[in-house]
Amino acid sequence: RFGHFAKSPTLVNASACSAMSVTVGSNKLLVHIDKAEGLHHMNNFSGDKPYVVCEVKHADDHAELSRAETKPVTDGDTSNPVWNETLELEHWQQGEALEIAVYDKGLLASKTLIMPSEVFFPNGFNGRVSIPEFPNSKFHISVQVELGPTTGAAEPSPNDESPPVVYDAPTTETPVDVPHKLAVSILEAQGLKRMNHFTGDHPYVVCEVQGKGVKVETKPVTEGDTMNPSWGETHTLEPYCLGDSLEFTVYDKGLLGAKTEGKV
């Protein structure tokens, strides 16, 4: 089988925002990741361990990385995980979007949404968001903007707690060609035919991302029942993009090289 998250914050309202300028590099996003509902399984072999990664999508490609992640949920109902963590993202600037991705510790691929800044600035966001790859899922989060020193305006009054709202991310906002890491677990095979009549079969598997030349291979099985070999290995392929095809080839490690036993 081949196997395949010192000062108190100041929230600003719209009227205050129009009269103030924000010092570059002094702002922070406070993202509270509460829970999710309706995640489908991402890892069919070792169990899901979902966690969430948040990142500021800086307009300046050379800006300092602003990224944080929750701890993985490893116990209980991992299809409806509870994190209850607040992540701090430094160096946010007005107009920059927030990327929210859910990963699985056993898989490494992600499901992502992009939240435009107008969704959470200037009034903050408190509610549920959906990720297109999880059509029936909802993530319960809140986003607040903590502003640094400002000039040219009076101190803004804190924003009242907003009622819960729902943000459904459009599918066009989900990057489908962003490179990822892909973890591939190669467990075992059954019913292989004998290829080497002289020294015995030593089967191994090569997994390749088609068209990219990225491949990994297992160690050959040299002992026991080599017609029903067990590898039990996990390898990482990088880069992998959503939609890429994988090719699995079973070889036999013979005296003079490798013979192809089959491809998937």
N, C-alpha and C positions, 0 to 999 in steps of 0.2 A: 504494500500500500504506500502511496506517496502522500505525505501530509502537507498539508499546507502549513493612550488613550492620558517722636518728641512733640510735633504739632498735630492737632486734629485735622482730619481731611476737611476740605472746603468744597462743597458742591455748589455749582453756579446755575442760576436759572437764565432763561433766554434774555430777559431785560438787562441783567447785569453783564452778560457776555458781550453785548453789543458795544459796551462802553469801556472795555478793558483790553489791554494788550498783555500777552503771556510771554514771560521770559523763556527763551529757547533753552531746552534741555532740563527744565525744572519741573516737569509735570509727570504725573504717575497715574496709571490705571490700577484700580483695585477691583479684581474680578473674583467674585465669590461663586465657586462651583458647588452647587448644593447636591443635586442628584440627577439621574436620568431614568427614563422609563421606556421600555419597549425596544431595547437593543437586541438585535439578533446575534447569533453566535458568529464570531470571527475566527475562532480557533477550534476545530473539531477534534483535536487530538489531546491536548494537554489542559483544556479548560480555559475559559476567558479570564483575563486579568486586566480589565479596562482601566485606563487612566487618561487624563485630559492634559493637553499641552496648549497653552495660550501664547501668542506672539504678536507684537506690534509690527504691522507691515509698514516699515519706514519708507517715506518718500525718497529719502537719500539712501542710496545703496551702500554708502560708506558709513552710515550711522551705526552706533554701537548696538549690538544685538539686545533686544528686549524680549525675553522668553522665560517662561516658568511652567512647571508641571505639577500635577497632583501626584499623590502616592497611588499605586495600583490597588484596586479592590480585588482581594484574593479569596474572600470568604463570603458565604451567603448567596443571595440571588444576584449574580453578576450580570444578568440581563436587565436588572433594575438597580444599578449600583448607587450607593450613597457615598459621596466624598466629603462634603461639608468642609471645604477648604477655601481660604482666601489667598489668591495669588497677587503679587505686586509686580507690576511691569513699569520700569523706569523709562524716562526719556520719551514719553509720548508727546506728539505735537498735534495741534488741531488739524483735522482733515485726514489723519492716518487711521486706517482700518484696523480691526482686531481679528486675528485668525484664531479659530477654535478648532482643535483637532482631537479626535478620540483614537487612541491606540490600544493595542492589546500586547501585553508583555511577551506573549508567545508567538506573535506574528510579525510585528514591526511595521506592517502597512497601516495607513491611516484613513480615516473618514473626516473630511474637513468642510468647514463653512467659513465664509468671510463676512464679518459684520461691519458694514460701513460706519464711519464715525458719527453720521447724523442719527443713527439709531440710539446711541448712548450719550451724545454730547449735543447740547449742554445740560440736559435734564437727567442724565443717568438712565439706566435701564434696569428694570426688575420684572422678570417674567420667564417665559419659556422660549427656547429656540429649537428649530428643527434642523437636522442634517440630511441633505437630499439622499444620501446612500442608505439612510435609515428612515424610510418614508413614514413609519408609524411611531417614531421615537420623539421624545421631547426632553430637552435638557433644561433644568431649572437653574438659572444663573441670575446674578445681578452685576452690573458694571457701574462703577463710580469714577469720576475724574477728580483727582486731588491736584489742585493747581499750586504752583510755586509762587514766588514773589511776583507781583504785578505792578504796573505803573499806569498812571493816567486815569484811575477810576477809584471810586470808593469801594470799601470792602463789601463784597456781595453777600446777600443773606443766604443761609443754607436752604437748600431745596427741600420741600416737603417730600415725605416718602411717597413715591409714585405707586399707583395701583398696578398689579401684575398685568402684563401684556404678553402677546405672543408674536414672535418674529419668525416667519417662515422664509428661510433663505432660498432665493431663486437658484435653480440648478445651474444657471449660467455662471454663477459666482464660484462654483466648485472647480478648482484646477484639476484637469484630468491628465495633464502631461508633466506634472511635477515629479521628479525622480524620488523614489523611495528605496528603502531596504526591504527585501523580502526574505523571510525565514522559511526554508523548505526542510521538512522532516521526512527522511527516507527511512522507513521502518523495516519492511520485509518484502519478500516475494515468495510465490508458491508456484510449483509446477514448471520450473525452468527445464529446458531440454539440455542434454549433455552436448557440449561443444568440443571439449578437449579429450581425446581418447587415449592420451599418452600419460599426462601428468596430473589429471584431475582438474576439475573446473574451479576457478577462482573468480567468481562473479563480483562486479562492482558497478555502480551507477554513476552516470554523468548527467547533471541537470544544467540546461543552457537556456538563457533568454534568447529566443530566436531573433536573428538579425543584428544582435549587438555584440556577439562574441564574449559575453559574460557567462562563465560556467563554473561549476563546482563538481567535485567527485568524491565518492565515498572510498573508504579503504576496501580492498578485496577481502572476501570471505574465503579463508583457506582451510578451515576446519569444520567438522560437523557435517550436516546435511546441506551441501552446497546447491542442491536442486531446489531447496526451500530456504534460501539464505535469510539471515536476519542482520541488518546493519545498525538500526537504531541510532542514526546520526542526524544532526540538524546543522544545516549550513545556511549562510547568508549570501544572497545575490544582490549586487548593487552596481549600477543603478537599475531599478525596475520601475516602469510606469504603468498606470492602470491601462489595461487593454493589451499589454504585451503577452505573447504566448510563450509557454515553457515547453521544452522538449526533454524527455527523459530517455536515456539510452542505456541499455544493459550490456556491458562488455564482459569478456572473459580474459583474465590476465594469463596469457600463455607464455610459452618459452620464448617465442619470437615476436611478441607484441600482443595486441589486443584484437579480439574478434567481436563483431557486433552480434548480439543475441536478439535484440529487438528494440523498437522505439515506440514512444507514446507521445 
